Amino acid sequence: MIAIVTLWGCVFSVMFWVPCIPVAAYWDLSITDAKCFGFGGRRLDEFMNYFVSQAVSNATLDFVIFLLPIRLYFRPGTKGHIRISLLCFFGMGLR
């Protein structure tokens, strides 16, 4: 899971940091021969596709990471102090 989240973060970081080639085309609209992709897309539908894919994949990964320790909580042999620790861990995300 660590590798998947790291790869996901690297891919979307590139889309955030280098939205156009050359990068100056992101804020200088007079550069017409630029290749813009991801969050630098000049068309709304292209931008929304990347935005929705980032939001949905982020929420999915968050949910999967949340589910990972739940198996330990409901395992029959789990000690009480570990369950209390897991409850505190889950409680930190409630704010």
N, C-alpha and C positions, 0 to 999 in steps of 0.2 A: 504494500500500500504506500510505503514511503517513496518508492521509485515512481509509482504512478502519479502521486501528488507533486513530486519534484518535476517530472516531465511536464505535467499540466502547467505548473507555475512557470517553467522556462518558456514554453510555447506562448502562453498569453503575455508574458513579460516582453517578449520580442514584438508581439503585436501592439503592445502599449508603447514601447520605447522607440520603435522604428516603424511608424505607421506609413511612411512614404519613403521612396528612394528617389532623389535625395531627401533627407529629413526636412530640409527647409521648405519643401513643398507642402508640408502639413499646415504651416501658418502663412505661407506666401502663395496665394491662389493664382498669381500671375505665372507661375511655373506650370506650363500646360503639358509638358512631356514627361511628367513624373509618374511613377508606378506607385499607386496608393492601394493599400489593402487593409483588411481588418478594421481597426478603429479609426483609420485615416481615410476610409472610403468616402468618395465624394457623393455617392448616391445613398439615399436614406435606407432603401431596402438592403443594400449590402452592409451598411453599418448595423442595422437592426439584426441581421442574421448573426453577425459576430457577437453583438451584445447579448442576444438571447442564448446563443450557444455558451458563452462565458457564464452567464447567470445560472443556467440550468445545470451545467457541469459542475459549477462551484457548489450549488445546493446539493447535488447528488453526492459529491465527494464529502461534503460536510456530514450528510446523513449517514453515509457508510462509516465514516470515522467515529461518529456517535454510536453506531451499533456494535462496533468491535468489542468494547468492554462489557456490553450487556450480557454476552454469553458467560463471562466469568461471574457476573452477579447472580445469575440464575442457576449456576452449576451447583449440584447438591452438596459437594464437599467444601464449598467456599467458607472460610472462617468469618466470624462476625466482624472482626476489625477490618477485614478487607471489604466487606459489604458496606460498612460505615464509610470507609475511605472512598469507595465508588460513589456512594450517595453524595458525599461532599464534592467529589469531582463533577458529577452531573449537576449539582446545585450551583456550581460556579458559572455555569452557562445560562442560568435562568433569568438573570437581571432583567 
